[in-house]
Amino acid sequence: MSSRHKMPKVTVYIPTYNYGEYVEKAIQSVLNQTIEDWELIVINDGSMDNTSEILRNYESHSKIRIIEQENKGLTVSNNIALRLSEGK
């Protein structure tokens, strides 16, 4: 870890499977928080709906990481998010 990279205080993760109808609202909820020291990990667990299309709108956001994977289930997705988490 370089001296310029500071670990965020809070990690939020959103596992999603075919929740295109709700995922943007969930992401916007994180973006609207008053705390500024955060990261967001969104794991798209093989969605067959428009989830991937919606997530592409957030790929360039510096605090958001989008993970696209084949469907592995909620438990595996949660464990991946926990491993990737840099929050304190």
Backbone as a printed PyTorch tensor [residue, N CA C, xyz], in Angstrom:
tensor([[[  0.8540,  -1.1790,   0.0000],
         [  0.0000,   0.0000,   0.0000],
         [  0.8910,   1.2300,   0.0000]],

        [[  0.6850,   2.1250,  -0.9530],
         [  1.4840,   3.3430,  -1.0250],
         [  1.0370,   4.3310,   0.0400]],

        [[  1.8950,   5.2870,   0.3160],
         [  1.5630,   6.2690,   1.3420],
         [  0.4280,   7.1830,   0.9000]],

        [[  0.1730,   7.2420,  -0.4130],
         [ -0.9270,   8.0870,  -0.8920],
         [ -2.2740,   7.3970,  -0.7940]],

        [[ -2.2820,   6.0840,  -0.6950],
         [ -3.5370,   5.3250,  -0.6250],
         [ -3.9460,   5.1820,   0.8400]],

        [[ -5.0590,   5.7680,   1.1660],
         [ -5.5630,   5.6950,   2.5320],
         [ -6.7350,   4.7210,   2.5670]],

        [[ -6.7040,   3.8250,   3.5400],
         [ -7.8080,   2.8770,   3.6690],
         [ -9.0790,   3.6350,   4.0570]],

        [[-10.1940,   3.3070,   3.4070],
         [-11.4500,   3.9700,   3.7820],
         [-11.9100,   3.4940,   5.1570]],

        [[-12.6550,   4.3340,   5.7950],
         [-13.1950,   3.9800,   7.1080],
         [-14.3090,   2.9440,   6.9690]],

        [[-15.1180,   3.0840,   5.9410],
         [-16.3070,   2.2430,   5.7800],
         [-16.2990,   1.5700,   4.4110]],

        [[-16.6000,   0.2780,   4.4180],
         [-16.8400,  -0.4430,   3.1660],
         [-18.3060,  -0.8410,   3.1500]],

        [[-18.9540,  -0.5170,   2.0350],
         [-20.3300,  -0.9520,   1.8050],
         [-20.2610,  -1.9100,   0.6270]],

        [[-20.9490,  -3.0380,   0.7300],
         [-21.0020,  -3.9010,  -0.4460],
         [-22.4430,  -4.2850,  -0.7430]],

        [[-22.6830,  -4.4220,  -2.0330],
         [-24.0160,  -4.7630,  -2.5240],
         [-23.8750,  -5.9980,  -3.4080]],

        [[-24.3220,  -7.1550,  -2.9210],
         [-24.3890,  -8.3150,  -3.8090],
         [-25.7140,  -8.2310,  -4.5710]],

        [[-25.6720,  -8.4760,  -5.8650],
         [-26.9020,  -8.3580,  -6.6370],
         [-27.0360,  -9.5010,  -7.6370]],

        [[-28.2280, -10.0220,  -7.7310],
         [-28.5670, -11.0380,  -8.7280],
         [-29.9590, -10.7110,  -9.2530]],

        [[-30.0120, -10.2290, -10.4730],
         [-31.2680,  -9.8540, -11.1310],
         [-32.0520,  -8.8030, -10.3450]],

        [[-31.3330,  -7.8380,  -9.7780],
         [-31.9900,  -6.7420,  -9.0640],
         [-31.7640,  -5.4090,  -9.7620]],

        [[-31.7270,  -5.4470, -11.1140],
         [-31.5620,  -4.2190, -11.8810],
         [-32.5810,  -3.1580, -11.5050]],

        [[-33.7410,  -3.5970, -11.1100],
         [-34.8190,  -2.6900, -10.7120],
         [-34.4550,  -1.8890,  -9.4610]],

        [[-33.5640,  -2.4280,  -8.6260],
         [-33.2600,  -1.8030,  -7.3370],
         [-31.8090,  -1.3470,  -7.1730]],

        [[-30.8900,  -1.8670,  -7.9820],
         [-29.4630,  -1.6540,  -7.7180],
         [-29.0620,  -0.1830,  -7.8350]],

        [[-29.6350,   0.5430,  -8.7700],
         [-29.2710,   1.9600,  -8.9000],
         [-29.6950,   2.7490,  -7.6690]],

        [[-30.8670,   2.4630,  -7.1560],
         [-31.3440,   3.1340,  -5.9440],
         [-30.4250,   2.8170,  -4.7590]],

        [[-29.9580,   1.5830,  -4.6730],
         [-29.0470,   1.1920,  -3.5900],
         [-27.7180,   1.9370,  -3.7150]],

        [[-27.1860,   2.0300,  -4.9210],
         [-25.9300,   2.7570,  -5.1410],
         [-26.1110,   4.2350,  -4.8260]],

        [[-27.1920,   4.8150,  -5.2900],
         [-27.4530,   6.2300,  -5.0270],
         [-27.5850,   6.5010,  -3.5290]],

        [[-28.1220,   5.5570,  -2.8060],
         [-28.2390,   5.6940,  -1.3570],
         [-26.8540,   5.8460,  -0.7200]],

        [[-25.8970,   5.0660,  -1.1900],
         [-24.5240,   5.1830,  -0.6770],
         [-23.9320,   6.5230,  -1.0910]],

        [[-24.1160,   6.9100,  -2.3470],
         [-23.5700,   8.1800,  -2.8310],
         [-24.1500,   9.3770,  -2.0840]],

        [[-25.3520,   9.2520,  -1.5790],
         [-26.0200,  10.3600,  -0.8900],
         [-25.6810,  10.4650,   0.5910]],

        [[-24.8730,   9.5650,   1.1050],
         [-24.5130,   9.6120,   2.5310],
         [-23.6420,  10.8310,   2.8150]],

        [[-23.6860,  11.2970,   4.0350],
         [-22.8810,  12.4640,   4.4040],
         [-21.4450,  12.0870,   4.7370]],

        [[-21.2000,  10.8560,   5.1610],
         [-19.8300,  10.4150,   5.4170],
         [-19.0910,  10.3730,   4.0750]],

        [[-17.8480,  10.7960,   4.0610],
         [-17.1010,  10.8520,   2.8100],
         [-16.0300,   9.7750,   2.7020]],

        [[-15.7060,   9.1190,   3.7950],
         [-14.6080,   8.1570,   3.8290],
         [-15.1550,   6.7390,   3.6670]],

        [[-15.4400,   6.3550,   2.4280],
         [-16.0740,   5.0720,   2.1570],
         [-15.5900,   4.4970,   0.8320]],

        [[-15.8960,   3.2280,   0.6450],
         [-15.7560,   2.5610,  -0.6410],
         [-17.0100,   1.7130,  -0.8240]],

        [[-17.3600,   1.4650,  -2.0610],
         [-18.5150,   0.6300,  -2.3770],
         [-18.0680,  -0.4780,  -3.3210]],

        [[-18.3970,  -1.7000,  -2.9540],
         [-18.1350,  -2.8590,  -3.8000],
         [-19.4970,  -3.4240,  -4.2080]],

        [[-19.7190,  -3.5100,  -5.5120],
         [-20.9590,  -4.0960,  -6.0210],
         [-20.5770,  -5.3840,  -6.7380]],

        [[-21.1580,  -6.4910,  -6.3070],
         [-20.8870,  -7.7760,  -6.9270],
         [-22.1230,  -8.2360,  -7.6880]],

        [[-22.0020,  -8.2310,  -9.0100],
         [-23.0780,  -8.7150,  -9.8650],
         [-22.8640, -10.2170, -10.0350]],

        [[-23.7290, -10.9810,  -9.4210],
         [-23.5970, -12.4320,  -9.3460],
         [-24.2980, -13.1310, -10.5090]],

        [[-23.8940, -12.7680, -11.7380],
         [-24.4290, -13.4480, -12.9170],
         [-25.8410, -13.0470, -13.2930]],

        [[-26.2050, -11.8100, -13.0400],
         [-27.5570, -11.3430, -13.3700],
         [-27.8730, -11.5090, -14.8470]],

        [[-29.1230, -11.8320, -15.1320],
         [-29.5930, -12.0030, -16.5060],
         [-30.4590, -10.8290, -16.9510]],

        [[-30.6690,  -9.8610, -16.0780],
         [-31.4950,  -8.7030, -16.4140],
         [-30.5870,  -7.5420, -16.8340]],

        [[-30.9830,  -6.3190, -16.5820],
         [-30.2340,  -5.1360, -17.0050],
         [-29.2360,  -4.6410, -15.9490]],

        [[-28.9200,  -5.4510, -14.9670],
         [-28.0060,  -5.0470, -13.9020],
         [-26.6540,  -4.5980, -14.4520]],

        [[-26.0470,  -5.3790, -15.3320],
         [-24.7250,  -5.0320, -15.8830],
         [-24.7500,  -3.6900, -16.5960]],

        [[-25.8050,  -3.4470, -17.3370],
         [-25.9530,  -2.1760, -18.0570],
         [-25.9870,  -1.0030, -17.0720]],

        [[-26.7190,  -1.1500, -16.0050],
         [-26.8140,  -0.0920, -14.9880],
         [-25.4650,   0.1160, -14.3080]],

        [[-24.7820,  -0.9710, -13.9880],
         [-23.5040,  -0.8750, -13.2820],
         [-22.4300,  -0.1990, -14.1250]],

        [[-22.5100,  -0.3190, -15.4480],
         [-21.5260,   0.3400, -16.3160],
         [-21.5080,   1.8530, -16.0870]],

        [[-22.6090,   2.4270, -15.6540],
         [-22.6740,   3.8670, -15.3870],
         [-21.8020,   4.2800, -14.2050]],

        [[-21.3750,   3.3260, -13.4060],
         [-20.6170,   3.6320, -12.1880],
         [-19.1710,   3.1250, -12.2400]],

        [[-18.7740,   2.5160, -13.3340],
         [-17.4370,   1.9210, -13.4390],
         [-16.3000,   2.9150, -13.2270]],

        [[-16.4930,   4.1430, -13.6270],
         [-15.4040,   5.1200, -13.5430],
         [-15.3810,   5.8800, -12.2090]],

        [[-16.3350,   5.6300, -11.3430],
         [-16.3600,   6.3180, -10.0410],
         [-15.1940,   5.8130,  -9.1950]],

        [[-14.4290,   6.7240,  -8.6420],
         [-13.1940,   6.3610,  -7.9360],
         [-13.4130,   5.5510,  -6.6600]],

        [[-14.5950,   5.6220,  -6.0730],
         [-14.8520,   4.9090,  -4.8180],
         [-15.6910,   3.6450,  -4.9970]],

        [[-16.0370,   3.3460,  -6.2380],
         [-16.9090,   2.1950,  -6.5140],
         [-16.1500,   1.1540,  -7.3220]],

        [[-16.1940,  -0.0930,  -6.8390],
         [-15.6330,  -1.2260,  -7.5800],
         [-16.7760,  -2.1390,  -7.9860]],

        [[-16.8250,  -2.4590,  -9.2590],
         [-17.8470,  -3.3450,  -9.8020],
         [-17.1830,  -4.6900, -10.1020]],

        [[-17.7370,  -5.7500,  -9.5660],
         [-17.2570,  -7.1000,  -9.8230],
         [-18.3490,  -7.8390, -10.5880]],

        [[-18.0050,  -8.3230, -11.7720],
         [-18.9330,  -9.1310, -12.5750],
         [-18.4630, -10.5720, -12.4770]],

        [[-19.3490, -11.4710, -12.1310],
         [-18.9730, -12.8820, -12.0240],
         [-20.1360, -13.7620, -12.4500]],

        [[-19.8210, -15.0140, -12.7700],
         [-20.8660, -16.0030, -13.0050],
         [-21.5750, -16.2370, -11.6890]],

        [[-22.8070, -16.6990, -11.7550],
         [-23.5950, -16.9090, -10.5430],
         [-22.9140, -17.9190,  -9.6310]],

        [[-22.5890, -17.4590,  -8.4210],
         [-21.9280, -18.3020,  -7.4230],
         [-22.7190, -18.3600,  -6.1210]],

        [[-23.7610, -17.5570,  -6.0280],
         [-24.5820, -17.5530,  -4.8270],
         [-24.1770, -16.4610,  -3.8410]],

        [[-25.0730, -16.1960,  -2.9200],
         [-24.8990, -15.1040,  -1.9730],
         [-23.7210, -15.3150,  -1.0320]],

        [[-23.5500, -16.5130,  -0.5130],
         [-22.4680, -16.7600,   0.4470],
         [-21.1060, -16.5110,  -0.1970]],

        [[-20.8880, -17.0400,  -1.3910],
         [-19.6150, -16.8230,  -2.0880],
         [-19.4290, -15.3360,  -2.3940]],

        [[-20.4840, -14.6620,  -2.8450],
         [-20.4030, -13.2310,  -3.1480],
         [-20.0490, -12.4270,  -1.9060]],

        [[-20.6700, -12.7580,  -0.7960],
         [-20.3530, -12.0610,   0.4600],
         [-18.8920, -12.2610,   0.8350]],

        [[-18.3940, -13.4770,   0.7080],
         [-16.9990, -13.7550,   1.0540],
         [-16.0290, -13.0130,   0.1340]],

        [[-16.3610, -12.9150,  -1.1390],
         [-15.5220, -12.1560,  -2.0790],
         [-15.4880, -10.6920,  -1.6640]],

        [[-16.6370, -10.1230,  -1.3500],
         [-16.7040,  -8.7270,  -0.9300],
         [-15.8730,  -8.5030,   0.3390]],

        [[-15.9640,  -9.4030,   1.2800],
         [-15.2010,  -9.2560,   2.5210],
         [-13.7000,  -9.3190,   2.2590]],

        [[-13.2770, -10.1850,   1.3410],
         [-11.8470, -10.2750,   1.0040],
         [-11.3630,  -8.9990,   0.3120]],

        [[-12.2070,  -8.4010,  -0.5340],
         [-11.8230,  -7.2030,  -1.2630],
         [-11.9000,  -5.9310,  -0.4290]],

        [[-12.6290,  -5.9930,   0.6530],
         [-12.8720,  -4.8180,   1.4830],
         [-11.5700,  -4.2350,   2.0270]],

        [[-11.4570,  -2.9250,   1.9150],
         [-10.2990,  -2.2200,   2.4680],
         [-10.6890,  -1.3450,   3.6570]],

        [[-11.9760,  -1.3460,   4.0060],
         [-12.4410,  -0.5290,   5.1230],
         [-11.9060,  -1.0080,   6.4510]],

        [[-11.8220,  -0.0990,   7.3710],
         [-11.3580,  -0.4230,   8.7090],
         [-12.3860,  -1.2060,   9.4630]]])
